[in-house]
């Protein structure tokens, strides 16, 4: 969805909530909110902001502010949501929150590939780690037949060509994952369509540690990208594919940075 369209959507949606006699029902019904969030999962629109901000506006509008001021506030919120305020690009459901379940993709993400069946953890496959943020985290595996798991989504803005970006994510390995126990590599891709692995933006070494550690990536896209892919892969040192796992949690916003920080196409430190 283009920026102008997103702004207009936010403006119309926000104002319709403010002046709707059914607004109190929408705001107080968790099932309704969850349904709307699910409808827009994976798309660059943060519905939760509109619920909160339009609720505040509605309250004060009935008491002290006028219609024009309401429009201004909702327009600013729409602009921030559409354009990622302060240069930040957001991921939908960045900490992989959902009901724990095996072979299931978290809300806001899409499974990529025929054999990609990620897990929402903990609670399955003997994985007992506690989440870094929220209640759940993501588990990806690699297999002996050479297949692996990867997920993707459309981000809230565009990764612009030749612009420096930084991004952090927290990673670990489980030493008990139904015998998928060996360390694997995390790869982050940029794409121009869902699940397209167009450019390898960053990757780690094999994640051997079982405690959570935060990794920071700095990368420079060669083209404009609106999609991101997270993938677990075997190490290059292994001649044969193997059973491995990767635990992922607490992705940050994607922020613009000083281009001088990029001294190679792939840069990582932790």
N, C-alpha and C positions, 0 to 999 in steps of 0.2 A: 504494500500500500504506500503510495507516495506521501510525502510530508504534508502537502496541502490537504489531501484527502483525510489524513489522520487528524489534522487540526480541526477541520470542519466536523468530522465525526465526533471529536471530543467536545466541541462547542455545542452541537445539537444534542448529544447524549446528556451532557451535564445540565444544560438548561431544561431539558425535558424532565429530568429527575427533580430538579428544584421546584418546578411548577406543576408537577404531577400530584394529584390527590392520593395516588397510590404509593408515593415515595416511602412513607413510613413502613409500609409492608415490605418493600424491597430492601430497605436498610436493616430491618429487624429479622428478616427471614434468612438464616444461614444457607438453607438449601437453595434458595433463589440466587443468592450471591455465588455459591459454588457452581451452579449451573451456568451462569453468565461467564464466570472465569473459565470454565471448561470450554465454552463456545469459542472463546478468544485465546485459548491456550496455544502457545507457540507463535502468536502474532504480536507485533510491536505495540500493544495497547495495554496500559496498566489499569485495569478496571477498578482495582481496589482504591486507587487514588481518587477516582471520581466518586465512589461511594462515600468516602470520608469527607472530601472537600465539599461536595455538593450538599452533604448533610449539614455541615457547618454553615455554609452559605444560606441554606434554606431557613435555618433557625434564626440567623441574624437578619435575613431579609424580611421576615415577618415582624421584626421589631424595629430595625433601625437603618437598614441600607436600601438603596433604590435599585431599580432594574438595571440601569446602566452599569453600576458597580458590580452587580452580579455577573454581567456579561464579561467585564474586564477580568474578574478573578477566574472564571471558568475558562476564558480564552488562554490565560497564562498557564493554567494547569494543563490544558490541551496541548499547548506549545511545548511545555516541558516534557510531557509524555511522548509526544511525537518526535521531538528533536533531541531527546536525551539531554536534560539540563546540564550546563557547565561542561559540555564536551564529553559526557559519559554515555557509553552504550551499555544497555542493560540486557541481561539474559532473563528469559522467562523461567521462573522456578529455578533459581540459581543454586539452591541447596537441595534440589531433588526431593521436595516434600510431597508425599502421597501416602496412601495406605501401604504398609509393607506387604510385598507379594513377589513371588518368584516369576521369572519370565514375563515381566511387565515393564512398560516404559512409563516413567513419571509424567504427570500432567505438564504440558508445555514443551515436551520433547517428542521427537519422532524416531522410531527404530529404523536403522538403515541396514540394508542387506537382508538376504533370505534367511540367514541363520543368526541374526542378531536378536537375542532375547535377554535384555538386561534385567537385573534384579533390583527391587527396592528393598533396602536393608535398614536395620538388622532384623533377625527373626527367621531367616532361612539359611540353609546350607552351612549350618554350624558357625555362622559369622556372628560374633558377639561384640564387635566394636560399638562404642557409643558415638552418636553423631557429633560433629564439631559444631554444627549450627542446625537448629530445628530438631525434628524428630526422626528423620530418615536420611539416608545417603544412597549413592548409586554403586552397584557392583557390575563390573564388566569382566568377561573371561576370554581366554584363547583356548583353542582345542588342538588335539593331536592330528585332526584331519586337515589342519591348515586354516580353518575358519576362525573368525574372531567377531567381537561385538563392538558396535559403534552407534552413536546417536547424534542427532543434529536438530537444529531449529533455526528459524529466522530471528535475527537479533533486532533490537529496537532502533537501530540506525545503520549507517553504512560505514564499513571499514574502507577508508579512502586510500587510493593509490599513493604510494610514497609518503604516507604519514605514519609516524611512529606511534605505537600503542603498547600499553602495558596491561597485564592481566595476571591475577593470582588464583590459585586453586589449591585445596588441601587434599593430599594423597596418602594412601597407606596400602599395605598388602595384608591379607588375612592368611595366617598359617594353617587355617582350617576352612576350606571352601569346597567341601565334597570332593577332596583330592585334586582340586584345581588350585594348587598351592604355590606354584613357581612365580617368580617376579616377571613382570612384563613392562612394556614401555607405553607411556601416554603420548599420543599424537593429537595435535590440534590443527584442523584444516580450515581454510576459508573457501567458500563456494558462492556461485551465482545462482544456484537453485538448491532446493532441499536435498540433502545427502550427497551433493556433488563435492568430491575432494579435488578441488582445483589447485590449491597451493598449500603446501605444508608450511604452516606458520611457525610452529614450534614443536619440540618434542623433548622428552626427558631421557635420562638413562634408565636402566631397569630399576623399578621401585622395589627395593628389597626390604625396607624397614616396615615393621608392623605397627608402629606408632604413627599417629597423624603428623604430617609435616607440610608446611605451606611452601609452595613453589611459585616463583614469579617468572613470567615470560615477558620479553620485549621483542616485538616483531614489526616488520615493515611490509605491508601488502604490496604486491606488484600490480594488482588490479583492484577495482572496487568490488567489495563483497558485502552481501547482506545476509549470508548464512554462515553458521559455524558448525563444525563437526568435532566431536570428541571420540577418540578411538583407542582401544587397547590392542597392542600388537606384540608378537614375539620379539625377543632380542635378536639382533643381527648375528650375534656370536653362536647362536644355536643352529646347527645344521638341519635338525628336524623340528617340526612344530611340536608344541608341548602344551600341557594343561597349566594355565596360569590365571591369575586374577589381579584386579586393580579396584581399589575402593576410592571413590571420588566424592568430595563434599565442598560446600562453601565457596562456590565460584564468585569472584568479585565482578564489579563493573569493568568494562574495558575502557581505559582512559588514554587520552592522548598524552604523549611524552616528548621529551627532547630527542630529536633524531640522532643526536650525537651518541645516545645510549646504544644505538644499534651499530655494532662493529662487524656483524656478519648477518647472513640471512636468517639463521636460527640462533637465538640467544636465550640462555636460561641460567638462573641461579636460585639457590634456596638458602 
